[in-house]
Amino acid sequence: MEKEIKAVSYIGEPQSNTAMFVSAKAGKLLVNLEPVENCLIFAENGLEVPSDLLKKHHFKFSDNPQLAYYHFTKKLEQVLDSYNSTRKINTLANGARLGENVKLGIGVQIGTGAFIDHDCIIGDQVFIGSGAIIQKTILANNVRIGENTVIGAAGYNLVQDESGNLQSMPTLGRVEILNDTTINSHCVIAAGLAGKTKIGRSSHIDSFCHIHHDCRIGNNVELASSVSMGGFTTIQDGSFIGIGAKLKNRVAIGKHAIIGMGSVVLSDIPDNSKAYGVPAKVVDEDPIKK
């Protein structure tokens, strides 16, 4: 079974014929497996699995499913790295480099020294600034990527191995950026560990922002300079995140919310709310305007 699986997903958005892991406390997410089939699931001992799912999927139980999944995905990563090492990199006249099977739309501009890795898809009228790195990425039309920005960077999720050493989980997902979105210079956007990091249309992200793996940013969202977001954070349409704000992993920001400059967000923020402070709290009035 393991040899048949060549891709990964995660229990929140599972795909057929992929591998994933699930802890016992995440049992409520097993319902997501009902519409898909033939998944390899590294599961924690004690997880109660309905009989119909046991027939549709292959479960491997252990005390540490994350570690078992790490060993499996590490092998996938090694195979992919070995294959990519045999592929050619083409150099343009301005020093920009393109990997194999890169799809470029009409009117794409690529700056000096930029790098677009194998298998990336770049839409029409996209601008990629000098020194930018694009990997594991799909860019839609009219996207602008600033100088020295990295799209598709490795995620940051650690697991402790049998010897007690920390190991980085492989990053096998991707990034999707929709139409008319701008990412300014010196930003880092990590690819999904097993799924995707996604930024909606007409959003604007200022310089020095860090968007971690598997984040979801909606349409018409504004991130001011130096915003940092932990993994699996979501920001819904029309929200504004102020300069230097920090968002804890897995928090959810609602629609048309405002997060004040320098705030530290540790919990979910509802739609149409204003939140400020350390930790950020929802307020009725903008404290800066008092």
Secondary structure as GFF3:
##gff-version 3
##sequence-region A 1 290
A	DSSP	three_ten_helix	2	4	.	.	.	ID=ss1
A	DSSP	beta_strand	19	22	.	.	.	ID=ss2
A	DSSP	three_ten_helix	24	33	.	.	.	ID=ss3
A	DSSP	beta_strand	40	44	.	.	.	ID=ss4
A	DSSP	alpha_helix	51	56	.	.	.	ID=ss5
A	DSSP	beta_strand	58	62	.	.	.	ID=ss6
A	DSSP	alpha_helix	65	84	.	.	.	ID=ss7
A	DSSP	beta_strand	90	91	.	.	.	ID=ss8
A	DSSP	beta_strand	97	98	.	.	.	ID=ss9
A	DSSP	beta_strand	103	104	.	.	.	ID=ss10
A	DSSP	beta_strand	109	110	.	.	.	ID=ss11
A	DSSP	beta_strand	115	116	.	.	.	ID=ss12
A	DSSP	beta_strand	121	122	.	.	.	ID=ss13
A	DSSP	beta_strand	127	128	.	.	.	ID=ss14
A	DSSP	beta_strand	133	134	.	.	.	ID=ss15
A	DSSP	beta_strand	137	139	.	.	.	ID=ss16
A	DSSP	beta_strand	144	145	.	.	.	ID=ss17
A	DSSP	beta_strand	150	153	.	.	.	ID=ss18
A	DSSP	beta_strand	158	160	.	.	.	ID=ss19
A	DSSP	beta_strand	166	168	.	.	.	ID=ss20
A	DSSP	beta_strand	174	177	.	.	.	ID=ss21
A	DSSP	beta_strand	182	183	.	.	.	ID=ss22
A	DSSP	beta_strand	188	190	.	.	.	ID=ss23
A	DSSP	beta_strand	196	199	.	.	.	ID=ss24
A	DSSP	beta_strand	204	205	.	.	.	ID=ss25
A	DSSP	beta_strand	210	211	.	.	.	ID=ss26
A	DSSP	beta_strand	216	217	.	.	.	ID=ss27
A	DSSP	beta_strand	222	223	.	.	.	ID=ss28
A	DSSP	beta_strand	228	229	.	.	.	ID=ss29
A	DSSP	beta_strand	234	235	.	.	.	ID=ss30
A	DSSP	beta_strand	240	241	.	.	.	ID=ss31
A	DSSP	beta_strand	246	247	.	.	.	ID=ss32
A	DSSP	beta_strand	252	253	.	.	.	ID=ss33
A	DSSP	beta_strand	258	259	.	.	.	ID=ss34
A	DSSP	beta_strand	264	265	.	.	.	ID=ss35
A	DSSP	beta_strand	274	276	.	.	.	ID=ss36
A	DSSP	beta_strand	281	283	.	.	.	ID=ss37
A	DSSP	three_ten_helix	287	289	.	.	.	ID=ss38
###
